[in-house]
Amino acid sequence: MRNFWNRQHGNTRPPGILGPGADAAFAPLATAGIRRRVVIAHLVNRGQYSLQQRIGRPLGRVLLRRWMHAKAESPYIESLGLPRHIVDEVLGEDALTLHVDPRKLIRIVDHAPRKVEKRPSSLAFIWEGDWDLRRADLRIGTRYRLISDLDENRDYLERTARFQALMKRIEEGRPWASHQLGVLLDTPEKIRDYLRVYLDFLDDMAINGFNPSRGKDPIGVAISREGTILKINRGLHRLAMAQHLGLPSIPVRVRHVHRTWWNSVTRGSSGKEALEMLTLALRRCLPEESPGPLDDEPEASIAGGFWPPRVSSSG
């Protein structure tokens, strides 16, 4: 690849490209030095997408269709958890989208180590196990600390913990890089520009409100055995911004539900009837604010008045 580029463009290095998980706002930071890794990330991403489109989704449609029509194997299909992507297709975005106060959505699923408990498959809509009993507090999480630190020190980014951590990596000869973003932070200027991107996102949200189309994926959540909403990975920076600003409501997408809750709301039904009962029950779900009974760490002491004043947006 490099030899081909040199024949076409002389000895100049090929330009950097954005990674598969990057927002266009990171384009000025795309770095040629990690181009090969970024290209590989794109190839892997496309391969996974192609595999899902050619095999995963067609197979999932067959399985869900047989479950919907109560075929003999439908109990077994349901025991596997139902194919999540096809449940999304059948129900549609509106049925699986809930609107919550981001400052109430403070608990995220904290999976046990894999050697302790097998993690449920991201491909299944129904999850089993004790994953919902271990929860971390997003108010003391790295994303919220980053956003609040950036806002507090927006004119002096060198004071932020993130800037100092990234500078330390440069000094140690191992600058931070992300092939998913296409970014290599090997100078103080690049670190500042990188952090300013997040400040720009925050300021845009403060002015225009929450934009669901921004970001690679919707803000994903799961429903616990008790019918409460827990955060899962994806969209954590956007959630932290909405929390910091105090937006009144944001949309979140239900990705998984606990089997105990599924059984309680579907009451032995299956197919279309079960999905209709699920959709109605989702409207009653509220964010989980309490710690989990299996949490590894004791509950953090958070003083009253933790959140900054809410910002009024025009969005």
C-alpha positions as CSV (number, residue, x, y, z in Angstrom):
1,M,0.0,0.0,0.0
2,R,2.8,2.4,0.9
3,N,4.8,1.6,-2.3
4,F,1.7,2.2,-4.4
5,W,1.2,5.6,-2.8
6,N,4.8,6.5,-3.3
7,R,4.7,5.7,-7.0
8,Q,1.6,8.0,-7.3
9,H,2.6,10.8,-5.1
10,G,6.4,10.7,-4.6
11,N,7.8,10.2,-1.1
12,T,5.0,12.1,0.7
13,R,3.2,10.1,3.3
14,P,-0.4,9.2,2.6
15,P,-2.8,11.4,4.6
16,G,-4.5,10.3,7.8
17,I,-8.0,8.9,7.6
18,L,-10.7,8.9,10.2
19,G,-11.4,5.6,12.0
20,P,-14.6,3.7,11.7
21,G,-15.9,5.0,15.1
22,A,-15.0,8.7,14.6
23,D,-17.2,11.7,14.3
24,A,-16.3,14.0,11.4
25,A,-15.2,16.6,14.0
26,F,-12.1,14.6,14.5
27,A,-11.0,14.9,10.9
28,P,-8.3,17.6,11.5
29,L,-6.7,15.2,13.9
30,A,-6.5,12.2,11.5
31,T,-2.9,11.0,11.6
32,A,-0.9,9.5,8.8
33,G,1.4,7.7,11.3
34,I,-1.3,5.1,12.2
35,R,-3.0,4.9,8.8
36,R,-2.3,1.2,8.4
37,R,-3.9,0.4,11.7
38,V,-6.9,2.5,10.8
39,V,-7.3,0.8,7.4
40,I,-7.2,-2.5,9.2
41,A,-9.9,-1.3,11.6
42,H,-12.1,-0.3,8.6
43,L,-11.6,-3.7,7.0
44,V,-12.5,-5.5,10.2
45,N,-15.5,-3.3,10.6
46,R,-16.7,-3.9,7.0
47,G,-16.1,-7.6,7.4
48,Q,-18.2,-7.8,10.5
49,Y,-20.9,-5.7,8.9
50,S,-20.9,-7.9,5.8
51,L,-21.0,-11.1,7.9
52,Q,-24.0,-9.7,9.8
53,Q,-25.8,-8.7,6.7
54,R,-25.2,-11.9,4.7
55,I,-25.5,-14.5,7.5
56,G,-26.5,-13.1,10.8
57,R,-29.6,-11.1,9.9
58,P,-31.0,-13.6,7.4
59,L,-30.6,-16.4,10.0
60,G,-32.1,-14.2,12.7
61,R,-35.1,-13.3,10.5
62,V,-35.8,-17.0,10.0
63,L,-35.5,-17.8,13.7
64,L,-37.7,-14.9,14.8
65,R,-40.3,-15.7,12.1
66,R,-40.6,-19.2,13.3
67,W,-40.9,-18.0,16.9
68,M,-43.6,-15.5,15.9
69,H,-45.6,-18.3,14.2
70,A,-45.2,-20.6,17.3
71,K,-43.4,-23.3,15.5
72,A,-42.3,-26.4,17.4
73,E,-38.9,-25.0,18.1
74,S,-40.1,-21.6,19.3
75,P,-39.5,-22.3,23.0
76,Y,-35.9,-23.2,22.2
77,I,-35.5,-20.1,20.1
78,E,-36.8,-18.0,23.0
79,S,-34.4,-19.8,25.4
80,L,-31.5,-18.5,23.2
81,G,-32.6,-15.0,23.9
82,L,-34.2,-14.0,20.5
83,P,-32.0,-12.3,17.9
84,R,-31.7,-8.7,19.0
85,H,-31.2,-7.0,15.7
86,I,-34.3,-8.6,14.3
87,V,-36.4,-7.7,17.4
88,D,-35.2,-4.2,16.6
89,E,-36.4,-4.5,13.0
90,V,-39.8,-5.9,14.0
91,L,-40.6,-3.5,16.8
92,G,-39.0,-0.4,15.2
93,E,-37.1,2.5,16.8
94,D,-40.1,4.1,18.5
95,A,-41.2,1.1,20.4
96,L,-37.7,0.6,21.9
97,T,-36.9,4.3,22.5
98,L,-37.5,5.7,26.0
99,H,-37.1,9.3,27.1
100,V,-35.4,9.8,30.5
101,D,-33.9,12.5,32.6
102,P,-30.2,11.9,32.1
103,R,-29.5,12.9,35.7
104,K,-31.6,9.9,36.8
105,L,-29.7,7.5,34.6
106,I,-26.7,7.1,36.9
107,R,-26.2,3.3,37.1
108,I,-24.4,1.3,34.5
109,V,-24.1,-2.5,34.2
110,D,-20.7,-3.5,35.7
111,H,-20.1,-7.0,34.4
112,A,-18.2,-9.5,36.6
113,P,-14.9,-10.7,35.3
114,R,-15.4,-13.4,32.6
115,K,-13.7,-16.0,34.8
116,V,-16.4,-15.3,37.4
117,E,-19.5,-15.2,35.2
118,K,-20.1,-15.7,31.5
119,R,-21.3,-12.5,29.9
120,P,-24.5,-12.5,27.9
121,S,-24.3,-12.3,24.2
122,S,-24.7,-8.8,22.6
123,L,-26.6,-10.6,19.8
124,A,-29.4,-11.7,22.2
125,F,-32.3,-9.5,23.2
126,I,-33.1,-11.4,26.4
127,W,-30.2,-11.6,28.9
128,E,-29.9,-14.1,31.7
129,G,-27.7,-14.0,34.8
130,D,-26.8,-11.6,37.5
131,W,-25.5,-8.8,35.3
132,D,-28.1,-6.4,36.6
133,L,-27.0,-6.8,40.2
134,R,-23.6,-5.2,39.7
135,R,-23.8,-1.5,39.0
136,A,-21.3,1.3,38.8
137,D,-22.1,4.9,39.5
138,L,-21.8,7.1,36.4
139,R,-21.5,10.3,38.6
140,I,-18.0,9.2,39.6
141,G,-17.2,7.6,36.3
142,T,-14.4,8.6,33.9
143,R,-16.6,10.2,31.3
144,Y,-18.5,12.5,33.7
145,R,-15.2,13.5,35.4
146,L,-13.7,14.3,31.9
147,I,-16.6,16.5,30.8
148,S,-16.9,18.4,34.0
149,D,-13.2,18.9,34.2
150,L,-13.1,20.2,30.6
151,D,-15.9,22.6,31.2
152,E,-14.4,23.9,34.4
153,N,-11.0,24.4,32.8
154,R,-12.0,25.2,29.2
155,D,-9.6,28.2,29.0
156,Y,-6.8,26.3,30.6
157,L,-7.0,22.7,29.3
158,E,-3.5,22.0,30.5
159,R,-4.9,21.9,34.0
160,T,-7.3,19.0,33.2
161,A,-6.5,15.5,34.4
162,R,-6.9,14.1,30.9
163,F,-4.4,16.6,29.4
164,Q,-1.9,15.7,32.0
165,A,-2.4,12.0,31.6
166,L,-2.0,12.3,27.8
167,M,1.1,14.5,28.2
168,K,2.7,11.9,30.5
169,R,2.3,9.3,27.8
170,I,4.1,11.5,25.4
171,E,6.9,12.0,27.9
172,E,7.1,8.2,28.4
173,G,7.4,7.7,24.6
174,R,4.1,6.0,24.2
175,P,1.6,8.6,23.0
176,W,-2.1,7.7,23.0
177,A,-3.5,6.5,19.8
178,S,-6.9,5.2,18.6
179,H,-7.3,3.3,15.4
180,Q,-11.1,3.6,15.9
181,L,-10.8,7.4,15.7
182,G,-7.7,7.6,13.5
183,V,-6.0,9.8,16.0
184,L,-2.5,9.9,17.4
185,L,-1.9,12.5,20.2
186,D,1.9,13.0,20.0
187,T,2.1,16.7,20.7
188,P,0.6,19.1,23.2
189,E,-1.2,20.9,20.4
190,K,-2.9,17.8,19.3
191,I,-4.0,17.0,22.8
192,R,-5.6,20.5,23.1
193,D,-7.4,20.1,19.8
194,Y,-8.6,16.7,20.8
195,L,-10.1,18.0,24.0
196,R,-11.6,21.0,22.3
197,V,-13.6,18.6,20.1
198,Y,-15.4,17.4,23.2
199,L,-15.9,21.0,24.4
200,D,-17.4,21.8,21.0
201,F,-19.8,18.9,21.4
202,L,-20.8,20.1,24.8
203,D,-21.4,23.7,23.7
204,D,-23.4,22.5,20.7
205,M,-25.6,20.4,23.0
206,A,-26.0,23.4,25.3
207,I,-27.3,25.6,22.5
208,N,-29.2,23.1,20.3
209,G,-30.1,20.3,22.7
210,F,-29.5,16.6,22.3
211,N,-29.1,15.5,18.7
212,P,-30.0,11.7,18.4
213,S,-28.3,11.5,15.0
214,R,-24.9,12.5,16.4
215,G,-22.8,9.5,17.4
216,K,-22.3,6.1,15.8
217,D,-25.0,4.4,17.9
218,P,-28.0,5.4,20.0
219,I,-27.5,5.6,23.8
220,G,-28.0,2.0,24.8
221,V,-29.7,0.7,27.9
222,A,-30.9,-2.6,29.4
223,I,-33.9,-3.4,31.5
224,S,-33.2,-5.2,34.8
225,R,-35.1,-8.0,36.4
226,E,-37.0,-5.4,38.4
227,G,-38.0,-3.4,35.3
228,T,-35.6,-0.6,35.9
229,I,-33.3,1.1,33.3
230,L,-29.6,0.5,33.5
231,K,-27.0,2.0,31.2
232,I,-24.7,-0.2,29.0
233,N,-21.8,0.8,26.9
234,R,-22.2,3.1,23.9
235,G,-22.9,6.8,24.1
236,L,-21.3,7.4,27.5
237,H,-19.7,10.7,26.5
238,R,-23.0,12.1,25.2
239,L,-24.8,11.0,28.3
240,A,-22.2,12.7,30.5
241,M,-22.6,15.9,28.6
242,A,-26.4,15.7,28.9
243,Q,-26.0,15.1,32.6
244,H,-23.6,18.0,33.1
245,L,-25.9,20.4,31.2
246,G,-29.0,19.1,33.0
247,L,-31.0,18.5,29.9
248,P,-34.6,17.6,30.9
249,S,-34.8,14.5,28.7
250,I,-32.9,12.4,26.2
251,P,-33.8,9.4,24.1
252,V,-32.3,6.0,25.0
253,R,-32.6,2.7,23.1
254,V,-33.5,-0.5,24.8
255,R,-31.0,-3.2,23.7
256,H,-31.6,-6.0,26.2
257,V,-34.0,-7.1,28.8
258,H,-33.6,-9.5,31.8
259,R,-35.3,-12.8,31.3
260,T,-37.0,-12.6,34.7
261,W,-38.6,-9.3,33.7
262,W,-39.4,-10.6,30.2
263,N,-41.2,-13.6,31.7
264,S,-43.1,-11.4,34.2
265,V,-44.5,-9.0,31.5
266,T,-45.1,-11.5,28.7
267,R,-46.8,-14.0,31.2
268,G,-46.2,-17.1,29.1
269,S,-47.3,-15.6,25.8
270,S,-45.1,-15.6,22.7
271,G,-44.9,-14.1,19.2
272,K,-46.7,-10.9,18.4
273,E,-48.7,-10.9,21.7
274,A,-45.5,-11.1,23.7
275,L,-43.9,-8.2,21.8
276,E,-47.0,-6.1,22.3
277,M,-47.0,-6.8,26.0
278,L,-43.3,-6.0,26.1
279,T,-43.8,-2.6,24.3
280,L,-46.5,-1.6,26.8
281,A,-44.4,-2.6,29.8
282,L,-41.4,-0.6,28.6
283,R,-43.4,2.6,28.9
284,R,-43.5,2.0,32.7
285,C,-39.7,1.6,33.1
286,L,-37.8,4.2,35.1
287,P,-34.0,4.6,35.6
288,E,-32.4,2.6,38.4
289,E,-30.8,5.0,40.9
290,S,-29.8,2.5,43.7
291,P,-26.5,0.5,43.9
292,G,-26.6,-3.2,43.2
293,P,-26.5,-6.0,45.8
294,L,-23.4,-7.5,44.2
295,D,-21.4,-4.3,43.7
296,D,-17.7,-4.8,44.4
297,E,-17.2,-1.2,45.7
298,P,-19.2,0.4,48.5
299,E,-21.6,3.1,47.6
300,A,-19.8,6.4,47.0
301,S,-20.7,9.3,49.3
302,I,-22.0,12.1,47.0
303,A,-22.9,15.4,48.6
304,G,-26.2,17.2,47.9
305,G,-25.9,19.7,45.1
306,F,-23.6,17.5,43.1
307,W,-25.0,18.6,39.8
308,P,-24.3,22.0,38.4
309,P,-27.3,24.3,37.5
310,R,-29.3,23.1,34.5
311,V,-28.6,24.9,31.3
312,S,-31.5,26.1,29.1
313,S,-31.1,25.0,25.5
314,S,-33.1,26.0,22.4
315,G,-33.1,22.5,21.1
